[in-house]
Amino acid sequence: MFAFLYSLIEKIYSGSLTNLITYVFSFLVILISCALIFWILRYISVRIMKRITNRFGRNWLHILYNNRFFHRLAWIAVPFMLNLFASIDSLPGYNTLLEKFSHVFSVIVFLLLASSAISSADDIYRGYEISKIRPIKGILQVVQTFIYIVGGVTVIAIFIGQNPVVLLGGIGALTAVITLVFKDAILGFVAGIQLTANDMIRIGDWIEMPKYAADGTVIDLSLTTVKVQNFDKSVTSVPAYALISDSFINWRGMEKAGARRIKRALYIDVSGIRLCDDQMIEKFSKIELIQSYIQNKTREIDEYNQKNNTDLSVPVNGRHLTNLGVFRIYIVEYLKQRNGIHKQMPIIVRQLESKGEGIPLEIYAYTDTTKWAEYEVIQADIFDHLYSVISEFGLSLYQLPSGNDLMKAFRKGQ
């Protein structure tokens, strides 16, 4: 080709620049030929694959198409054409360089195709339910990084004319530097293996990690980061290794059980707690939820006091019901019959240690839904009811005294 072009140019122009002009034209012919073959092949392959993917719907070919695998496949024409021109002595004295460019381009095309194939493999895998339990994105990113490193070393080896294996062996001497540069990637890879092997986290899990202001759903697991979409729709990126080194809450177990816990206390004012007299017992016996309890308990207490000849003229003698105890039983019975409470889960109402802010009466139960909005409605309805009926038991909630209350108490003391 060079000789043919040289003869044509020499007929038009014969001078000292004929050789240079021939080289320029030869280079342009090679460039235009490669570009032309590339665009033709790309046009044909892309159009054919687009028709195939549109006909068969979303499958692995569609995913490969979306990741531009077939677009990049057309680049194979470029190293093929460069090899062809090198074999026909297109650039005398530069054919070796042309062959090197052909080899380098082959490596680059391989890297591009490998990148598309790896991304497609992850997308295809995400279509299966197991991908939420055993995500492989981190592993694929390690493979991709390794391929890029090998490809980069191969390109350098081609240009300097050295064996790539020799250069790869020399990388061992740079292990310390590589470890420092890729510290996050290495830690993330190790953390990813631990998270996956121990099934600590999955895509779609609700996790809570206050240290990183993360409280929401896991939407992505990569080599170095875990992306969490918070409930305010913001996205927090948490380092993968932080999930191993620090603590976090995973609410998957709650969602899997189909129940969410209510654990909240009512703080009862101590001044309202007292033994039940006959008038209070008569009033409580009219409350339907605790009628049977009051009847059975009063019978049991009367039998005990009679058996032990208890002097009931002094209230502290013998056994008695208390309004706080009756209220506690009422809460239990109310929760048992209420809709929205999981009846197969524990229902407990217990007293906690008082710390100077009334008697904590903790309600421990589970809703039969894990949906946040429904859970909050059920919990609010329960406490709305308890706040409104607590006075019927002669009790009141503890409230911190205000300035006016303290002033009234002071004046009363004077």
Secondary structure, DSSP 8 states (H G I E B T S, - for coil): -HHHHHHHHHHH--STTHHHHHHHHHHHHHHHHHHHHHHHHHHHHHHHHHHHHHHH-SSHHHHHHHTTHHHHHGGGHHHHHHHHHHHTTSSTTTHHHHHHHHHHHHHHHHHHHHHHHHHHHHHHHHTSTHHHHS--HHHHHHHHHHHHHHHHHHHHHHHHT--HHHHHHHHGGGHHHHHHHTHHHHHHHHHHHHHHHTT---TT-EEEEGGGTEEEEEEEE-SSEEEEEETTS-EEEEETTHHHHS--EETHHHHHHT-EEEEEEEEE-GGG--B--HHHHHHHTT-GGGHHHHHHHHHHHHHHHHHTT--TTSTTSS---BHHHHHHHHHHHHHHHSTTB-TTS--EEEE----SS-EEEEEEEEES---HHHHHHHHHHHHHHHHHHGGGGT--B-----HHHHHHHHHHH-
